[in-house]
Amino acid sequence: MTKKKIGIAAVTYKDNFGSALQTYATQYVLEKLGYDAKIFEINGVHKKIKIKKIIYYVGRLFDPVEFKYLFENLKSRSRKQASVSSDQYALDMATRHHMYKSFNQKWLKMLPVVKSWKGLSNQASGMDAVVVGSDQLWRPSNIVGGFFTLEFVPDKIKKIAFSTSFGVPEIPAKLQKHAKKFLKRIDHISVREDTASDIVKDLIGREVPVVCDPTMMLDANEWMHVQDEKPFAEGKYILCYFMGDNPAHREFAKSLKQKTGCRIIGLLHGATYIADDENFADEKPYNVGPSEFINLTRNAEYICTDSFHGTVFCILNSKKFFSFRRWPDGSKFSANDRLYTLLNWTGLSRRLVYGNENVETLIADEIDYNDVLERVAAKRKDSLNYLIHALDN
Protein backbone atom coordinates (compact mmCIF):
# COMPACT_ATOMS: atom_id res chain seq x y z
CA MET A 1 0.00 0.00 0.00
CA THR A 2 1.29 3.46 -0.90
CA LYS A 3 1.88 5.64 2.12
CA LYS A 4 0.00 8.90 2.41
CA LYS A 5 2.23 11.93 1.92
CA ILE A 6 2.60 14.64 4.53
CA GLY A 7 4.46 17.91 3.93
CA ILE A 8 6.02 19.66 6.92
CA ALA A 9 6.63 23.40 7.28
CA ALA A 10 9.32 23.78 9.93
CA VAL A 11 12.60 25.59 10.61
CA THR A 12 15.64 24.24 8.80
CA TYR A 13 17.47 27.44 7.88
CA LYS A 14 18.93 28.58 11.20
CA ASP A 15 21.17 27.03 13.83
CA ASN A 16 19.01 26.52 16.89
CA PHE A 17 18.98 23.33 18.94
CA GLY A 18 15.26 23.44 19.71
CA SER A 19 14.23 24.24 16.15
CA ALA A 20 16.27 21.38 14.70
CA LEU A 21 15.06 18.86 17.26
CA GLN A 22 11.37 19.77 17.02
CA THR A 23 11.59 19.58 13.23
CA TYR A 24 13.08 16.11 13.47
CA ALA A 25 10.54 15.07 16.11
CA THR A 26 7.60 16.19 13.96
CA GLN A 27 8.91 14.13 11.06
CA TYR A 28 9.64 11.15 13.35
CA VAL A 29 6.14 11.08 14.85
CA LEU A 30 4.46 11.28 11.44
CA GLU A 31 6.63 8.48 10.08
CA LYS A 32 5.93 6.39 13.18
CA LEU A 33 2.23 6.76 12.35
CA GLY A 34 2.92 5.31 8.93
CA TYR A 35 3.09 8.42 6.75
CA ASP A 36 5.68 9.46 4.18
CA ALA A 37 6.72 12.74 5.78
CA LYS A 38 9.02 15.24 4.09
CA ILE A 39 10.00 18.82 4.93
CA PHE A 40 9.47 21.78 2.63
CA GLU A 41 12.70 23.57 1.70
CA ILE A 42 12.27 27.28 2.50
CA ASN A 43 15.49 28.43 0.81
CA GLY A 44 13.88 28.83 -2.59
CA VAL A 45 11.63 31.65 -1.32
CA HIS A 46 13.72 32.81 1.63
CA LYS A 47 14.85 36.04 -0.07
CA LYS A 48 11.26 37.01 -0.81
CA ILE A 49 10.33 36.31 2.81
CA LYS A 50 13.26 38.39 4.09
CA ILE A 51 12.12 41.39 2.05
CA LYS A 52 8.65 41.16 3.61
CA LYS A 53 10.20 40.90 7.08
CA ILE A 54 12.51 43.88 6.51
CA ILE A 55 9.54 46.04 5.52
CA TYR A 56 7.74 44.91 8.68
CA TYR A 57 10.76 45.56 10.92
CA VAL A 58 11.30 49.06 9.52
CA GLY A 59 7.94 49.95 11.00
CA ARG A 60 9.02 48.57 14.38
CA LEU A 61 12.32 50.40 14.76
CA PHE A 62 10.81 53.07 16.99
CA ASP A 63 10.17 50.47 19.69
CA PRO A 64 13.31 50.42 21.91
CA VAL A 65 12.98 46.72 22.85
CA GLU A 66 12.52 45.63 19.25
CA PHE A 67 15.33 47.92 18.09
CA LYS A 68 17.78 46.47 20.64
CA TYR A 69 16.91 42.92 19.57
CA LEU A 70 17.26 43.73 15.87
CA PHE A 71 20.54 45.61 16.38
CA GLU A 72 22.16 42.77 18.36
CA ASN A 73 20.86 40.19 15.89
CA LEU A 74 22.19 42.03 12.84
CA LYS A 75 25.53 42.67 14.54
CA SER A 76 25.92 38.95 15.34
CA ARG A 77 24.95 37.96 11.79
CA SER A 78 27.55 40.27 10.28
CA ARG A 79 30.25 38.81 12.54
CA LYS A 80 29.26 35.27 11.58
CA GLN A 81 30.00 36.22 7.97
CA ALA A 82 33.42 37.67 8.84
CA SER A 83 36.66 35.90 7.97
CA VAL A 84 37.21 32.87 10.20
CA SER A 85 40.91 33.65 10.12
CA SER A 86 40.45 37.02 11.79
CA ASP A 87 37.34 36.64 13.95
CA GLN A 88 37.15 33.90 16.58
CA TYR A 89 33.37 34.21 16.87
CA ALA A 90 33.00 33.61 13.12
CA LEU A 91 35.23 30.52 13.42
CA ASP A 92 33.25 29.23 16.41
CA MET A 93 29.93 29.74 14.62
CA ALA A 94 31.28 28.03 11.49
CA THR A 95 32.21 25.02 13.63
CA ARG A 96 28.74 24.94 15.15
CA HIS A 97 27.09 25.39 11.74
CA HIS A 98 28.94 22.35 10.43
CA MET A 99 27.46 20.27 13.26
CA TYR A 100 23.94 21.44 12.40
CA LYS A 101 24.49 20.76 8.72
CA SER A 102 25.62 17.21 9.50
CA PHE A 103 22.58 16.60 11.69
CA ASN A 104 20.17 17.91 9.06
CA GLN A 105 21.74 15.86 6.29
CA LYS A 106 21.64 12.70 8.37
CA TRP A 107 18.23 12.94 9.99
CA LEU A 108 15.93 15.28 8.03
CA LYS A 109 14.12 14.26 4.84
CA MET A 110 13.77 17.31 2.63
CA LEU A 111 11.70 17.99 -0.46
CA PRO A 112 13.57 19.40 -3.48
CA VAL A 113 14.24 23.13 -3.52
CA VAL A 114 11.78 25.10 -5.66
CA LYS A 115 12.39 28.76 -6.38
CA SER A 116 8.92 30.24 -6.31
CA TRP A 117 5.72 30.29 -4.27
CA LYS A 118 4.00 28.57 -7.20
CA GLY A 119 6.57 25.77 -7.02
CA LEU A 120 5.86 25.32 -3.29
CA SER A 121 2.13 25.32 -4.00
CA ASN A 122 2.60 22.62 -6.63
CA GLN A 123 4.57 20.51 -4.14
CA ALA A 124 1.87 20.98 -1.52
CA SER A 125 -0.86 19.99 -4.00
CA GLY A 126 0.69 16.52 -4.16
CA MET A 127 0.33 16.01 -0.41
CA ASP A 128 -2.49 14.39 1.51
CA ALA A 129 -1.93 16.96 4.25
CA VAL A 130 0.50 19.69 5.27
CA VAL A 131 1.58 20.11 8.91
CA VAL A 132 3.10 23.26 10.36
CA GLY A 133 5.28 22.33 13.31
CA SER A 134 6.05 23.79 16.69
CA ASP A 135 8.38 26.62 17.70
CA GLN A 136 7.52 30.33 17.45
CA LEU A 137 6.43 29.92 13.85
CA TRP A 138 3.54 32.39 14.09
CA ARG A 139 5.56 35.30 15.44
CA PRO A 140 4.46 38.59 13.85
CA SER A 141 7.42 38.62 11.43
CA ASN A 142 6.58 35.07 10.34
CA ILE A 143 2.94 36.00 9.80
CA VAL A 144 4.21 38.66 7.40
CA GLY A 145 6.49 36.09 5.76
CA GLY A 146 3.57 33.86 4.77
CA PHE A 147 5.41 30.51 4.85
CA PHE A 148 4.61 29.04 8.25
CA THR A 149 1.06 30.33 7.89
CA LEU A 150 0.61 27.75 5.09
CA GLU A 151 -0.66 30.37 2.65
CA PHE A 152 1.13 28.56 -0.18
CA VAL A 153 -0.92 25.40 0.43
CA PRO A 154 -3.96 25.02 -1.90
CA ASP A 155 -7.41 25.22 -0.33
CA LYS A 156 -8.18 21.57 -1.17
CA ILE A 157 -5.22 20.23 0.85
CA LYS A 158 -5.74 19.52 4.54
CA LYS A 159 -3.78 21.89 6.78
CA ILE A 160 -2.81 21.01 10.37
CA ALA A 161 -1.05 23.04 13.06
CA PHE A 162 0.71 20.81 15.57
CA SER A 163 1.74 22.61 18.76
CA THR A 164 2.44 25.86 16.92
CA SER A 165 3.29 29.01 18.87
CA PHE A 166 2.83 32.75 18.34
CA GLY A 167 5.86 33.53 20.50
CA VAL A 168 4.25 36.75 21.80
CA PRO A 169 1.37 37.41 24.21
CA GLU A 170 -0.64 39.37 21.62
CA ILE A 171 -0.78 39.98 17.87
CA PRO A 172 -0.16 43.59 16.73
CA ALA A 173 -3.40 45.26 15.65
CA LYS A 174 -2.23 45.81 12.07
CA LEU A 175 -1.59 42.05 11.62
CA GLN A 176 -4.83 40.78 13.11
CA LYS A 177 -6.74 40.79 9.81
CA HIS A 178 -3.94 38.76 8.21
CA ALA A 179 -3.87 36.39 11.19
CA LYS A 180 -7.62 35.79 11.05
CA LYS A 181 -7.42 34.97 7.35
CA PHE A 182 -4.67 32.34 7.60
CA LEU A 183 -6.02 30.78 10.80
CA LYS A 184 -9.46 30.24 9.25
CA ARG A 185 -7.82 28.28 6.39
CA ILE A 186 -6.21 25.76 8.76
CA ASP A 187 -8.46 22.74 9.25
CA HIS A 188 -7.05 21.54 12.57
CA ILE A 189 -5.25 23.83 15.01
CA SER A 190 -3.40 22.89 18.17
CA VAL A 191 -1.02 25.20 20.00
CA ARG A 192 1.82 24.99 22.51
CA GLU A 193 0.94 27.71 25.03
CA ASP A 194 -2.13 28.85 26.91
CA THR A 195 -1.78 32.38 25.51
CA ALA A 196 -1.75 30.97 21.97
CA SER A 197 -5.06 29.22 22.63
CA ASP A 198 -6.48 32.53 23.88
CA ILE A 199 -5.21 34.36 20.79
CA VAL A 200 -6.90 31.90 18.41
CA LYS A 201 -10.15 32.11 20.41
CA ASP A 202 -10.06 35.92 20.32
CA LEU A 203 -9.26 36.12 16.61
CA ILE A 204 -11.50 33.46 15.06
CA GLY A 205 -13.67 32.17 17.91
CA ARG A 206 -12.31 28.61 17.86
CA GLU A 207 -11.46 26.60 20.96
CA VAL A 208 -8.17 24.84 20.25
CA PRO A 209 -6.22 22.38 22.40
CA VAL A 210 -2.84 22.98 24.01
CA VAL A 211 -0.68 19.96 23.21
CA CYS A 212 2.90 19.08 24.05
CA ASP A 213 5.83 20.15 21.92
CA PRO A 214 6.82 17.55 19.28
CA THR A 215 10.12 16.94 21.11
CA MET A 216 8.08 15.56 24.02
CA MET A 217 6.37 13.02 21.77
CA LEU A 218 9.57 10.96 22.10
CA ASP A 219 10.72 9.68 25.48
CA ALA A 220 14.35 9.67 26.62
CA ASN A 221 14.97 6.20 25.18
CA GLU A 222 13.65 7.16 21.74
CA TRP A 223 16.02 10.13 21.69
CA MET A 224 19.01 7.81 22.22
CA HIS A 225 19.17 6.79 18.56
CA VAL A 226 20.25 10.28 17.44
CA GLN A 227 23.04 10.58 20.01
CA ASP A 228 26.08 8.66 21.19
CA GLU A 229 25.80 6.42 24.24
CA LYS A 230 29.19 7.70 25.40
CA PRO A 231 29.09 11.04 27.25
CA PHE A 232 30.25 14.01 25.19
CA ALA A 233 31.89 15.43 28.33
CA GLU A 234 33.25 13.37 31.22
CA GLY A 235 32.89 14.13 34.93
CA LYS A 236 30.39 16.24 36.82
CA TYR A 237 29.35 19.51 35.24
CA ILE A 238 26.69 22.21 35.20
CA LEU A 239 25.37 22.74 31.68
CA CYS A 240 24.45 26.37 30.98
CA TYR A 241 22.42 27.20 27.90
CA PHE A 242 21.32 30.82 27.99
CA MET A 243 19.81 32.59 25.00
CA GLY A 244 19.14 35.90 26.74
CA ASP A 245 21.60 38.41 28.20
CA ASN A 246 20.71 38.41 31.91
CA PRO A 247 23.71 38.74 34.27
CA ALA A 248 21.74 37.45 37.29
CA HIS A 249 21.32 34.08 35.60
CA ARG A 250 25.08 33.72 35.17
CA GLU A 251 25.67 34.72 38.79
CA PHE A 252 23.25 32.02 39.89
CA ALA A 253 25.20 29.44 37.87
CA LYS A 254 28.46 30.62 39.45
CA SER A 255 26.93 30.22 42.91
CA LEU A 256 25.76 26.74 41.96
CA LYS A 257 29.29 25.90 40.88
CA GLN A 258 30.65 27.14 44.20
CA LYS A 259 28.16 25.08 46.21
CA THR A 260 28.50 21.85 44.21
CA GLY A 261 32.11 21.88 42.98
CA CYS A 262 30.92 21.09 39.45
CA ARG A 263 32.55 22.88 36.52
CA ILE A 264 30.46 24.94 34.10
CA ILE A 265 30.09 23.92 30.46
CA GLY A 266 28.56 26.77 28.49
CA LEU A 267 26.78 26.57 25.14
CA LEU A 268 27.38 30.18 24.27
CA HIS A 269 25.91 32.72 21.85
CA GLY A 270 22.73 30.76 21.14
CA ALA A 271 20.75 33.71 19.75
CA THR A 272 23.24 36.57 19.55
CA TYR A 273 26.85 37.22 20.52
CA ILE A 274 27.13 38.05 24.24
CA ALA A 275 30.62 39.36 25.01
CA ASP A 276 30.39 38.84 28.78
CA ASP A 277 29.85 35.10 28.28
CA GLU A 278 33.34 34.63 26.87
CA ASN A 279 34.79 34.45 30.40
CA PHE A 280 31.78 32.87 32.06
CA ALA A 281 32.18 29.12 31.54
CA ASP A 282 35.03 26.73 32.35
CA GLU A 283 34.50 25.02 29.01
CA LYS A 284 32.79 26.39 25.91
CA PRO A 285 32.59 23.73 23.18
CA TYR A 286 31.39 24.72 19.72
CA ASN A 287 31.54 21.29 18.08
CA VAL A 288 28.04 20.75 19.44
CA GLY A 289 25.05 20.10 17.20
CA PRO A 290 21.54 18.94 18.15
CA SER A 291 22.70 15.38 18.93
CA GLU A 292 25.53 16.56 21.18
CA PHE A 293 23.16 19.00 22.86
CA ILE A 294 20.90 16.13 23.96
CA ASN A 295 23.93 14.15 25.10
CA LEU A 296 25.25 17.05 27.19
CA THR A 297 21.82 17.47 28.76
CA ARG A 298 21.46 13.78 29.51
CA ASN A 299 24.81 13.56 31.29
CA ALA A 300 24.82 16.88 33.19
CA GLU A 301 24.69 17.00 36.97
CA TYR A 302 22.75 20.30 36.91
CA ILE A 303 21.33 22.45 34.12
CA CYS A 304 20.65 26.19 34.03
CA THR A 305 18.74 27.45 31.01
CA ASP A 306 16.35 30.10 29.76
CA SER A 307 15.51 27.95 26.73
CA PHE A 308 12.14 26.25 26.30
CA HIS A 309 13.64 23.23 24.57
CA GLY A 310 16.52 23.22 27.01
CA THR A 311 13.90 22.80 29.74
CA VAL A 312 12.08 20.12 27.73
CA PHE A 313 15.17 17.91 27.54
CA CYS A 314 15.86 18.45 31.23
CA ILE A 315 12.42 17.01 31.94
CA LEU A 316 12.68 14.13 29.48
CA ASN A 317 16.03 13.13 31.00
CA SER A 318 14.89 13.60 34.63
CA LYS A 319 17.56 16.18 35.42
CA LYS A 320 18.11 18.61 38.29
CA PHE A 321 17.49 21.91 36.54
CA PHE A 322 16.64 25.58 36.92
CA SER A 323 14.74 27.52 34.26
CA PHE A 324 14.94 31.29 33.96
CA ARG A 325 12.68 33.96 32.49
CA ARG A 326 14.41 35.35 29.41
CA TRP A 327 12.14 38.40 29.17
CA PRO A 328 10.64 40.74 31.79
CA ASP A 329 7.09 39.75 32.66
CA GLY A 330 4.65 42.06 30.96
CA SER A 331 6.85 42.71 27.93
CA LYS A 332 4.87 42.61 24.69
CA PHE A 333 7.76 40.64 23.17
CA SER A 334 7.89 38.09 25.99
CA ALA A 335 7.74 34.39 25.15
CA ASN A 336 7.81 33.41 28.82
CA ASP A 337 4.36 31.82 28.62
CA ARG A 338 5.77 28.76 26.87
CA LEU A 339 7.76 28.04 30.06
CA TYR A 340 4.81 28.87 32.32
CA THR A 341 2.57 26.50 30.38
CA LEU A 342 5.14 23.68 30.24
CA LEU A 343 6.14 23.88 33.89
CA ASN A 344 2.54 24.21 35.01
CA TRP A 345 1.22 21.05 33.38
CA THR A 346 4.31 19.06 34.38
CA GLY A 347 3.94 20.22 38.00
CA LEU A 348 7.35 21.91 37.96
CA SER A 349 6.47 25.59 38.27
CA ARG A 350 8.81 25.97 41.25
CA ARG A 351 11.79 25.26 38.98
CA LEU A 352 11.28 28.63 37.28
CA VAL A 353 13.56 31.08 39.06
CA TYR A 354 14.73 34.68 38.75
CA GLY A 355 18.37 34.10 39.71
CA ASN A 356 18.40 35.86 43.07
CA GLU A 357 17.11 32.88 45.06
CA ASN A 358 19.06 30.98 47.72
CA VAL A 359 20.99 28.32 45.82
CA GLU A 360 21.30 25.89 48.75
CA THR A 361 17.54 25.91 49.29
CA LEU A 362 16.88 25.19 45.63
CA ILE A 363 19.47 22.40 45.51
CA ALA A 364 17.70 20.67 48.40
CA ASP A 365 14.36 20.73 46.57
CA GLU A 366 14.16 17.28 44.96
CA ILE A 367 11.96 16.56 41.94
CA ASP A 368 9.58 13.58 41.97
CA TYR A 369 10.13 12.46 38.40
CA ASN A 370 7.75 9.50 38.74
CA ASP A 371 4.90 11.99 38.95
CA VAL A 372 6.38 14.28 36.29
CA LEU A 373 6.91 11.55 33.71
CA GLU A 374 3.39 10.22 34.32
CA ARG A 375 2.08 13.67 33.48
CA VAL A 376 4.26 13.79 30.37
CA ALA A 377 3.05 10.36 29.24
CA ALA A 378 -0.59 11.42 29.65
CA LYS A 379 -0.04 14.66 27.72
CA ARG A 380 1.87 12.77 25.04
CA LYS A 381 -1.05 10.35 24.64
CA ASP A 382 -3.59 13.19 24.34
CA SER A 383 -1.38 15.01 21.84
CA LEU A 384 -0.96 11.89 19.72
CA ASN A 385 -4.72 11.32 19.73
CA TYR A 386 -5.22 14.89 18.49
CA LEU A 387 -2.72 14.36 15.66
CA ILE A 388 -4.22 11.01 14.63
CA HIS A 389 -7.71 12.52 14.57
CA ALA A 390 -6.53 15.52 12.56
CA LEU A 391 -4.79 13.33 9.99
CA ASP A 392 -7.63 10.80 9.66
CA ASN A 393 -10.63 13.11 9.88
N, C-alpha and C positions, 0 to 999 in steps of 0.2 A: 504494500500500500504506500502511495506517495505521501510524504509528510506535508502537513499544512505549513505554509511559509509565513513567518513573522518578521517584520522589519522593526528594528530598534533605533530610536533617536536618543542618543546618549553622548556624553562627553568623551572624545578621544583625542582632542587637539591640544590639551594642555597637561602639564605635569603636576598632577595632584593625586595623592594616594587614594583618597576617598572616591574621587571621580572614577579612577581606573578600576577600583575594586567593585564599585556598585555597577559599573557597566558590565564587567565580567559576570557578576552575580546575576544580573537580569538575564543575560544570555544563558547562563548555566541553568537557571530555574526553568526557563522556557524549553530548553533542550531536554531537561529531565522530565518535563511533561509530554515529551514526544514531538515537539515542533522543530522545524528547520529554521533556526533563528540566526539572522545576520544583521549587522549594524550598518546603518547608513553612514557614508563617508561625507563629512561636512566640508572638507577642504575645497571641493569644487565650487562652492558658493560662499566660502568664508569671506572673501574680499567684499562681496556685495553686502554681507551681514555686517562687516566691520564699518562700512560706510554709513549704514543705518544707525549703528551704535554711536558713531562719532557725532552724527547730527543730534542724536538724543543727548549725549553727554555735554555738548556745547551749551545746551539749554539748562544744564545742571551745575555749571561752573560757579554760579554765584552762591551755591550752598557750601559753607566752609568744610563740612564733614566729607561731602562728596569730592570736593576739590582736593583735599588732603589725600584721600584714597587714590584718586586718579593720578595725582602728581607722583606719589610713591610708586604706584604700579608702573607708570610710564618710565620712571627713572630706573627701576629694576629691569624692565624689558630692554632698555637701551644698553645697560651694562651686560646683560646676557649675550647681546650681539657683538660685544667688544671682542678684541683679539684675546684668545686664551693664553697667548704668550705674554701678555702685558697686564691682564686683569685676572686675579685669582678667583673672584666671584664668577666670572665668565667660564673659567676652567671647571670650577666646582659644579656649576649648573650644566655644563656640557656632559660631565661625568654622570650626573643624575639623569639627564635626558636620555642618555644611552641606555640606562637601566629601564626606563619607562618604555623606550622603543622596543627593547628586547621582550619585555612583558607583553606588550600589545601584539607583537608579531607572533608570539608563541601561543597566546591564549584567546585573542579576540578574532572573531570571524567577520570580516568586513565585506561589504558589497563593493563593486567596482566604483571608482571615482567617476562622477558625471559632472560636467561643468556648467550646468544651468539648473534653474528651478524646474523647468520642464522635464529635464532628464531625471531629477529626483522624483517628480510626480509620476513619470513613466515607470520607474522602479517600484514606487509604492503601489501602483495599480496592479502589479503582479503579485501582491501580497494578500494573504487571507485576513491579516490584521496588522496594524502598526502600533507599537507600544512606545510611549515616551517614558523614560526611566526616572530615577530618583534624582537627588541633588537639587541645587537651587536653579532648576532649569526654567522656572517661570519668573525669574527676577525681571524687574522692569526693562532692563537693557535687552534681555532675551525675548521678552514679548515684542519689542521693537524689531528684533532680528528675524522673527517669523519661522525659525527652524524647529525649535523645541515646542512650539505651539501647534505643530503638525498642519500648518496651513498649506503645505505642499502636497498633502495627502488628499486624493480625490474623495468626493462626498460618499461614493459607494463603498469605500473601504472602511472597515471597522477601525475605530481609533480608541485606544485605551491608555489611561494615565495610571502608572503604577508607582505609588508613593512619591509623587512629584511635589516639589516645594516651590513656594514663591520667594523664599529667602528674605522677605521683608514683612513687617506687621500689617502694612496696608499698601494698596496699589495707588500710585499717583492719579489724581483726578483726570488728567488729560489722557491717560492710558486705559481708563475703565471701559470705554466703549469698545476698544480693541479687545480687551480681555473678555468682555461678555461675548463678543462674536466668536473667538476661537474656543472658548469653553463650551459654548452651546453645540459646537460641531463634534465634540468628543463624546463618544457613546457611553463610555464607562470611566468615571473619575474616582481615583483614590488619592489621598494625599498623605504627607509624612508628619505634619504638625497640626496641632489644634487650631492655630491661627489660620492656616491654609484652608481648613474646613469652613471656618467662619467667613473667609473671603469669598469662597465659592458660593456659599449660602447667600451672602449679601449681594453678590453680583448677578447670579442667575437663579437663585431660589432653590437650588438643589441641595439635599442633604447627602454628603459624601463621607465615606468611612476614612478613618485614620488607620493606616496599616504600617507594618514595620518596613524599615529600609531594606532594599534587596540584599544587602550584605548580611542581614540577620536571617535571611531565608536559608542560609547554610550554617550548620553548627561548627564548632571548633574542629571536629574530625574531618568534615568535608573541606575545610580550608587547608588541610595539611597537604593536599595533592598539588598545590601551587607554591609550596615552600619546601625548603630543605628541613629534614628532621634535625640535623645538627644545628646548634645555636649559632647565629651570625656573630654574636659577641659572647665571650666566656665570662664567668664570674657574676657577681651581684652588681646590678646597676639600676639607676633611675633613668627611665626613658622620658625625655622631654620633647614634646612635639607641640610647639606654639606657633600659631599662625598670626596672632595679633601682637602688637607692640605694647605690652603692659609690664612695666618693671616689677610690680608687686608679685606677679606670677613667678618671675625668675628668682626673686628673693625667697619665696616660699620653697622653691626647689632647692635652693642653697641651704636653707634651714633643714630640710628633709635629709639632705646629704650629711649635714653635721650630726643629726640625731641618729642616723642609721649606719653611717660609714660606707654607704654605697657611692660609687662614682656616678657622674652624670654623663649620659650619652645624649647628645642633642641632634635632632633632625632640624637643621636650621634653614631659615629663609624659605618657608613653605609658600607664603603668598608674595611677599616682597622682601627685599634686602633690609635687614635690621642690623645696623653696625654694632650695636651694643652686644649682640649675641655672639660675636666673634670670640670674646673672652669669657663666655658664660659656661660652656660645657668642658668637661675633661676630655671628651672625645667627640668629634663631629664628622662622622662618615658621610660621604656623598655617593659612594657606590651602593646606594640603597634605592631599589625600586619597590613597587607594590608588594612583591613576594617577600623581600627582605624586611619591609615594614611590618608585615604580619609576624614574621619570625622574631623580630626585635620586641614586639609587643608580647608575644607568647612567652618569651624567656626573661622578661624584665621582673625585677623585684617590686618596683613601684613605677607608676606612670603618672606624669603630670601633663595635661593637655587642655587646650581650648578648642580642639577639633571635634566635630560631631562624630566623624568616622573613627577618629582616635579613641573616643569613648566607646563606640560600638565594639571595637575589637578588644578593649579592656573587658567589657562585659562577656563577650563570647568566650574569652580565654580565662575568665574567673580571676581577674587580677586585682591587686590593691591599687586603687587609682584615685586621682583627684581631678575633677573637671572644673574649668574656669570660664567665666563669662568673658567673651572676647569683646563685646560692645557694652556701653553703658545702658542699663535698663531705661526704657523710654525713648531711646534713639530710633528715629524713623528708618534707619538703615540696619537696625539690629536683627540678627538671625539667631538670637539667644533662645527663641521659643523651641527650636528643634531640640536643644538640650533639655529644656524644661519638660517637653512632651516625652522624650525618651526616658529621662530619669524618673519621671512621675509614674509611667506605666510599668517600669521595671522595679519600682519601689526603692529607688536609689537617689532620691532627691537630696539627701544629706551629703552626697558626694560632690555636689556643686558648691564650690567655695569661691571666696573673693581673693584670698591670698594673705589676708592679715590675721587668719585664725591661728590658734595654738596648735603647732604641729604635733606635739606629743599626744594631745587629746585626740586628734584625728587619726593618728597611727593606731591608737588603742581601739578605735571603732571598727570592729570586724564586720565583714559582709557575709550574710547567709546566702551563699550562692545556690543552695538547693532551691530556696524559694525563688530567687531571681531567675534561674534557668527554667523553672516551671512556668513562670510568667512569660518568658521568651518563647518557650515551646507552644504555649497557648496562642500567643499573638501570631507566631509563625503559621500555625494551623489556620487561624482565621484569615490571615493575609493570603495564604495559598488558596483557600476556598473562594475568596473574592476573585483572584486571578483566573481560576478555573472557570468560574461562572461567567466572567467577562469574556473569556476566549470562546466558550461554548455557546453562550446565549446569542 
